[in-house]
Amino acid sequence: MGNKLVAYFSASGVTGNVAKTLAEAAGADLYEIKPEVPYTKVDLNWQDKKARSTIEMNDKSYRPAIADKDADIKKYDVVFVGFPVWWYVAPTIINTFLESYDFSGKTIVLFATSGGSGFGKTEENLKNSVSTSTVIKEGKVFSGKQTKADLAAWVNSLGI
Ligand SMILES: Cc1cc2nc3c(=O)[nH]c(=O)nc-3n(C[C@H](O)[C@H](O)[C@H](O)COP(=O)(O)O)c2cc1C
């Protein structure tokens, strides 16, 4: 078992709570992927065609800027990457994060929270943001109500 990091983006806190508990359960370090410009409530209104999140997610090549590049990725063998499902996939800030570091030879385990959707085409959308020697595992979409024991059992089941 190598060093593990839990890196997460969370716009309204649900994924952040899962990430914190997961880091405890997995004995992993924790890193928050922060947007350079935080998303406001208005930005997150998916019912508004003109909301920032709607406009951004309509263009999968758009890369929202991240606030820092301080994650010490070199130190880790396994990186859990967490996010809320937006429009059936990962928010494109996750592409920004993956493209900001070298994940060669590392294993990335995806986790997410959502209102019910699964990962959809997330893996396909993220694959091109890492090198071919990076393993991306589609982990699990959580409701947000998992206990530390639930998450520990999940980590064990991954065999990493
Ligand atoms: C812009 C936007 C798009 C969303 N799209 C979906 C979706 O396609 N499917 C779904 O089940 N939930 C969707 N949700 C709900 C979030 O995935 C869910 O509330 C998540 O737990 C929020 O996590 P957070 O608090 O870490 O940001 C969306 C939320 C937002 C703000």
The ligand as an SDF file (V2000), in Angstrom:
LIG
                    3D

 31 33  0  0  0  0  0  0  0  0999 V2000
  -24.6740   22.5790  -12.1700 C   0  0  0  0  0  0  0  0  0  0  0  0
  -25.1370   21.3210  -11.5100 C   0  0  0  0  0  0  0  0  0  0  0  0
  -25.4410   20.2170  -12.2790 C   0  0  0  0  0  0  0  0  0  0  0  0
  -25.8600   19.0190  -11.6800 C   0  0  0  0  0  0  0  0  0  0  0  0
  -26.1100   17.9300  -12.4560 N   0  0  0  0  0  0  0  0  0  0  0  0
  -26.5090   16.7660  -11.8890 C   0  0  0  0  0  0  0  0  0  0  0  0
  -26.7530   15.5970  -12.6630 C   0  0  0  0  0  0  0  0  0  0  0  0
  -26.6010   15.5770  -13.8790 O   0  0  0  0  0  0  0  0  0  0  0  0
  -27.1740   14.4700  -12.0090 N   0  0  0  0  0  0  0  0  0  0  0  0
  -27.3690   14.4230  -10.6470 C   0  0  0  0  0  0  0  0  0  0  0  0
  -27.7460   13.3780  -10.1170 O   0  0  0  0  0  0  0  0  0  0  0  0
  -27.1130   15.5160   -9.8790 N   0  0  0  0  0  0  0  0  0  0  0  0
  -26.6850   16.6770  -10.4580 C   0  0  0  0  0  0  0  0  0  0  0  0
  -26.4130   17.7770   -9.6630 N   0  0  0  0  0  0  0  0  0  0  0  0
  -26.5250   17.6410   -8.2020 C   0  0  0  0  0  0  0  0  0  0  0  0
  -25.1570   17.4590   -7.5440 C   0  0  0  0  0  0  0  0  0  0  0  0
  -24.4050   16.4280   -8.1740 O   0  0  0  0  0  0  0  0  0  0  0  0
  -25.2970   17.0830   -6.0510 C   0  0  0  0  0  0  0  0  0  0  0  0
  -26.1130   18.0010   -5.3970 O   0  0  0  0  0  0  0  0  0  0  0  0
  -23.9310   16.9910   -5.3710 C   0  0  0  0  0  0  0  0  0  0  0  0
  -24.0390   16.1660   -4.2160 O   0  0  0  0  0  0  0  0  0  0  0  0
  -23.3800   18.3530   -4.9630 C   0  0  0  0  0  0  0  0  0  0  0  0
  -22.0940   18.1770   -4.4170 O   0  0  0  0  0  0  0  0  0  0  0  0
  -21.2510   19.3700   -3.7530 P   0  0  0  0  0  0  0  0  0  0  0  0
  -22.0400   19.8700   -2.5580 O   0  0  0  0  0  0  0  0  0  0  0  0
  -19.9720   18.7280   -3.3430 O   0  0  0  0  0  0  0  0  0  0  0  0
  -21.0520   20.4390   -4.7900 O   0  0  0  0  0  0  0  0  0  0  0  0
  -25.9990   18.9580  -10.2550 C   0  0  0  0  0  0  0  0  0  0  0  0
  -25.7180   20.0970   -9.4910 C   0  0  0  0  0  0  0  0  0  0  0  0
  -25.2790   21.2650  -10.1030 C   0  0  0  0  0  0  0  0  0  0  0  0
  -24.9600   22.4580   -9.2480 C   0  0  0  0  0  0  0  0  0  0  0  0
  1  2  1  0
  2  3  1  0
  2 30  2  0
  3  4  2  0
  4  5  1  0
  4 28  1  0
  5  6  2  0
  6  7  1  0
  6 13  1  0
  7  8  2  0
  7  9  1  0
  9 10  1  0
 10 11  2  0
 10 12  1  0
 12 13  2  0
 13 14  1  0
 14 15  1  0
 14 28  1  0
 15 16  1  0
 16 17  1  0
 16 18  1  0
 18 19  1  0
 18 20  1  0
 20 21  1  0
 20 22  1  0
 22 23  1  0
 23 24  1  0
 24 25  2  0
 24 26  1  0
 24 27  1  0
 28 29  2  0
 29 30  1  0
 30 31  1  0
M  END
$$$$
